[in-house]
Amino acid sequence: MEGLLRGDRGAAGTLYAWYGDALFREVILPRLPIRELAENVLVDTFRVVLERAETYNPQSDRSIYFWLRRIAINRAIDVHRAHHRARRLEDALEREADPGAAVPAPDQGADADDTRAQVEATLQSLNPRYAEALRLRLLDDLDREECAARMGVTVGNFDVILHRASAAFKKAFQPDVD
Amino acid sequence: MSTEETEARLLAEWLATPPGTPPPEGLSASAVQAVYALRPDRAPAPRITIDDVFSTVTTGPYAAAGRRGQARAASGATPVDRSPARRPAPSARRWWAAPAVGLALSAALAAIVVIPVAGHYFSRGNEQVSQEVARSDAAPMAAPASAPVEAPAPVGGAAPPAPPLADLAPGDASLADPKVNMEGAEKAGPAPVAAPPSLPEMAAAPSGQGEAEARRESQSVAPAAEPAFGSGGLAEEGTAAAPPPPPEAVAEADDVLAKTPSTSTTGASGGKVAQTESKNDTWDWGRKKSSTPTKNKAADAPAAPAAAARPARSESAADEEAPAAERAQSDKDEGADPRARAVPTDYRNDWYNTRSDVAAVYALAESQRAAGQPDSAVATYLTLLGDADRRVGQDVAWRAARIHQSAGRLAEAQRLVKQGLSFSAANTPQRANLLVLDGDLSLARGDATSAARSWAEAQKLNDAR
């Protein structure tokens, strides 16, 4: 932190090397699964950190990573909402041009959180069959055939269960209170 | 097929692709978000560097760097320019701009002492060092044998410490926190492997592979589309044309190849085997030599006469493809072991030496590991995880995963391996190493099918290089 306050480029580079990848994969992308937008958020997050390093408060921020994470979450939510507003505008314009087009589903917003504990809590809150499908395929990394065999269903049925489970997980995954 | 069935099929197909593959068009964002939340290692790595951040800063102590970025933008370059062409050549890059410069300075003295020692870890002939490493591997994690190894303070100031694992939230740590479910599965399952499984030696690779190795060597020096230590990871992603490697980097790589020592061995196959072994030393890294006769190619008597009978081959990159008969002989010699051909024979332990910052980090990590501080070694290696050269990221992920493997932390090791694999799909020895380790870990966890798949993929890469 002292290096950041001095404008030390090496310190900034070290901070990015430590946390940039983890922030991108575990904080930003689960909220904003569009790579280009997520990269913009990552750049923006570190820009804020470099411009306002003096705002870091060890007492309230708990740790440097949590401080970065909070900034990244807020930026991701802002970009996600702006992106979806733009998308809704585009969809509205398209509907004007094509009255027969289907009305898009309401935007659920960026609700995902990234902590491992919340992942586990969310899995436990799901339908057990959905949780089992997600654990087998994504956490235990078994292939589809093995997952289907363990759950006693066909491979095609397992794919559908997994897809439904993913949607259910995403809905249940609670956002941070920042 | 209904929309739901279509999306389910798309999700299934996407999950079968390597980590980092973008999701297919038509797959719902909620499914993608759920996958990224549950499996961050499936997410692609960011394609930006700290320089991209500097160019956007307009206030505060880094504002001068931001203004320079805006000046570049005014002259035509984009402010957040992810093109690899924007990176200055290593010789032109200001030395203080290197991310690990503080660590490099602090490890300079250690490097003078440690690099020769670290090199011995990779030498098959150095039993004493192998035993030291084995002892350090066996040392209990909670009670390191000695005080933490700290490099002397550099002239310019204190060295930045390794990323503080405790700094990360218990539920967040990508560097230290294994998947919850995998931890639970490990606790319920068989006892974790205290030491890596005994692996077949790479020693007496038949000379039929010799010219293939020479070919790979020449190709690995300066691949056409991949700069030496530039944005190789971007090239294969198709984001921009990669610049040619800096001349000095290519020249240095040539020198390193020319100087690669031939480690003498007791193998009956002689010089060819010795040269092959020096490239395959990685699989003795941190472990004792295998004592299983059938796995020790150098001591495999039936193989020796066959190898000795083969004609000597030139090391020149212009050597022709091995005759089919010799290829078949090499296949026969390696037996039915699917793993044997998965191990890359063109990986060199000193491949990173043209970069002093990387070499310093490696030296420090090895010194920590030798001092019985595996956690510190892992953390030190992982400071390079986000390096712009994806080979570096993959290599440190592999090395750190090996340390986890030695400590019996298979889930964490495999998580790191998968993260490393997601960095780049480029056909490199680094990627092959990760795939082999992925197979080893899958096998140790009882999943022979996945193990065979990973090894087969590594073998395909090796054959294609």
Interface residues (C-beta under 8 A of the other chain):
Chain A: G3 L4 L5 R6 G7 R9 G10 A11 A12 G13 T14 Y16 A17 W18 Y19 G20 D21 A22 F24 R25 E26 L29 P30 R31 P33 R35 A38 E39 N40 L42 V43 D44 F46 R47 L50 E51 R52 A53 R62 S63 I64 Y65 F66 R69 Q108 A112 D113 D114 T115 R116 A117 Q118 V119 E120 L134 R135 R137 L138 L139 D140 D141 L142 D143 R144 E146 G156 D159 V160 L162 H163 R164 A165 S166 A167 F169 K170 K171 F173
Chain B: E4 E5 E7 A8 R9 L11 A12 L15 A16 P22 P23 S28 A29 S30 A31 V32 Q33 A34 V35 Y36 A37 L38 R39 P40 D41 A43 P44 A45 P46 R47 I48 T49 I50 D52 V53 F54 T56 V57 T58 T59 G60 P61 Y62 A63 A64 A65 V80 R82 W96 A97 A98 P99 A100 V101 G102 L103 P160 P163 D167 L168 A169 P170 G171 D172 S174 L175 D177 K179 V180 N181 M182 A185 T383 L384 L385 G386 D387 Q419 D447 T449 S450
